[in-house]
Amino acid sequence: MRTIKIDRYGGPEEIYVTEVDKPTPANHEVLVKLKAAAVNPLDWHVMRGTPYFMRALTGILKPKQQFQTLGADVAGVVEELGRDVSNLKVGDAVFGDIFNYGYGALAEYVCVPEEALVLKPENINFEEAAGVPVAALTAYHGLNKFGKIKPGSEVLINGASGGVGTFAVQLAKYYGANVTGVCSTRNIDLVKDCGAEDVLDYTEQDIKSQDRKYDLIFDAVGNLSLSDYKSLLTENGNCAVVGFGGMSHLIGAGLLGGKRIKMVDFKANQKDLQVMADLLESHDISTVIDRTYSLEETVEAIRYLESSRARGKVIILL
């Protein structure tokens, strides 16, 4: 089978396509023939080995074998079952997040524990499904489990036009919040289409200087400081930070933010993924896809994602 590989840390130029043996599923795994996958900021952090503390997980001097194939989002068809698999069958269309189950979605086949997958709704295609797991679950945990969103909450979403941000706007609207999105001029209509009542254009106005206060800030960019968060929050407001703005931002928001300001960290699970599948099926959320690339074009896909110009998700078609 074809797969992408990286042998050492560096830029997208370190990525290449090669052929390896098709894997065989373990007892509790299924073999999935990939139809689509997605690239995420997580992938370029793994590729570059930055921030450096990540290397405690991914490998100190070079990527461990597990991380030499990028990709966490999978969408495809079950082709083979392990002996102990009980809830899936050959031919099932599935999707899931495999970061904690071996990683390596940018390949033609991957073995995945069945508890990492859910059935793909029939009313969405594989490209749409592939864009969901990492981005939508990040938004879900940030808004719901960290941010404690409520109907009527005033919510500010910084980075509202990106892969995570477009899901965050839709989910916040689904939960009955009043949503203000932050984006550039060219993305205003997109963010409004996702459900934002108000949009702040960061190229025209300084969002940090406004008088308005928010019950919840969802920061998908990571370019706001601890003092910015505090000045924009209501007295009992919460802030969920998913974007990474460097070590100073990590220390400020993640370690000094207290109970109200938190870096979002979670492990994907089947229960939460099923919530996303149900919302997709009911059309309460949908995947915004900016561009699609082939497996051989993964270098270009990663470069585009790193440029911070992507509107929604960047998808790899297999």
LINSULJO-V889553 format. One record per backbone hydrogen bond with DSSP energy under -1.0 kcal/mol. NH is the residue of the N-H (numbers start at 0). CO is the residue of the C=O. E is the energy in kcal/mol with one decimal. If there is no record, write none. Layout:
# LINSULJO-V889553
nh: <NH;NH>
co: <CO;CO>
e: <E;E>
This chain:
# LINSULJO-V889553
nh: <2;3;4;5;9;13;14;15;17;19;28;29;30;31;32;33;34;35;36;38;42;43;44;45;46;47;48;49;53;54;55;56;57;58;63;66;67;73;74;75;76;77;78;79;81;83;84;90;91;93;94;95;97;100;102;104;105;106;107;109;111;113;115;116;117;119;123;128;129;130;131;135;136;137;138;139;140;141;142;143;145;146;148;151;152;154;155;156;157;158;159;161;165;167;168;169;170;171;172;173;174;175;176;177;179;180;181;182;186;187;190;191;192;193;194;195;196;197;199;201;203;204;208;213;214;215;216;217;218;219;228;229;230;231;232;233;236;237;238;239;240;241;242;249;250;251;252;253;254;255;261;263;272;273;274;275;276;277;278;279;280;281;282;283;284;289;292;296;297;300;301;302;303;304;305;306;307;311;312;314;315;316;317>
co: <17;105;15;67;46;10;11;4;2;0;25;111;79;109;76;107;74;74;315;313;39;39;40;41;42;43;44;44;50;51;52;53;53;54;57;63;64;95;35;93;32;91;30;30;28;26;81;77;88;75;117;73;71;97;97;70;69;104;1;31;29;27;112;113;94;92;120;124;125;126;128;131;132;133;134;135;136;137;138;139;140;141;142;175;149;177;215;179;217;181;181;158;161;163;164;165;166;167;168;169;170;172;171;152;154;197;156;199;183;184;186;187;188;189;191;190;178;178;180;182;200;200;205;231;153;153;237;155;239;157;224;225;226;227;228;213;233;214;259;216;261;218;218;245;246;247;248;249;250;250;238;240;268;269;270;271;272;273;274;275;276;277;279;278;278;312;314;293;294;296;297;298;299;300;301;302;304;160;287;290;36;292;34>
e: <-2.4;-2.2;-2.7;-1.7;-1.7;-2.3;-2.0;-1.9;-2.9;-2.4;-1.8;-2.5;-2.7;-2.9;-3.0;-2.0;-2.8;-2.1;-2.5;-2.0;-1.7;-1.0;-2.0;-2.2;-2.7;-2.3;-1.5;-1.5;-2.3;-1.7;-1.4;-2.1;-2.3;-2.0;-3.5;-1.4;-1.5;-2.6;-1.3;-2.3;-2.2;-2.7;-3.5;-1.2;-2.2;-2.3;-1.4;-2.9;-2.0;-2.8;-2.0;-1.9;-3.0;-1.7;-2.8;-1.8;-2.5;-2.2;-2.3;-1.7;-2.6;-1.9;-2.1;-1.5;-2.0;-2.9;-1.3;-2.1;-2.5;-1.1;-1.5;-2.9;-1.9;-1.9;-2.2;-2.7;-2.6;-2.3;-2.6;-2.5;-2.7;-1.6;-2.0;-3.1;-2.1;-2.8;-2.6;-2.9;-2.5;-1.2;-2.2;-1.1;-2.6;-2.4;-2.5;-1.6;-2.9;-2.6;-2.2;-2.2;-2.1;-1.6;-2.4;-3.2;-2.8;-2.5;-2.5;-2.1;-1.5;-1.4;-2.3;-2.2;-2.5;-1.5;-1.3;-1.8;-1.5;-1.9;-3.3;-1.9;-1.7;-2.0;-1.5;-2.6;-1.6;-1.8;-2.0;-3.1;-2.5;-2.7;-2.3;-2.1;-2.0;-1.6;-1.3;-2.5;-1.6;-2.5;-3.3;-3.0;-3.0;-3.0;-2.2;-2.3;-2.7;-2.5;-3.0;-1.8;-1.0;-1.4;-2.6;-2.8;-2.1;-2.2;-1.4;-1.7;-2.2;-2.5;-2.0;-2.2;-2.4;-1.9;-1.2;-2.0;-1.3;-2.8;-2.5;-1.1;-1.6;-2.2;-2.8;-2.3;-2.4;-2.3;-2.6;-1.0;-1.4;-1.5;-3.5;-2.4;-3.1;-3.4;-2.1>
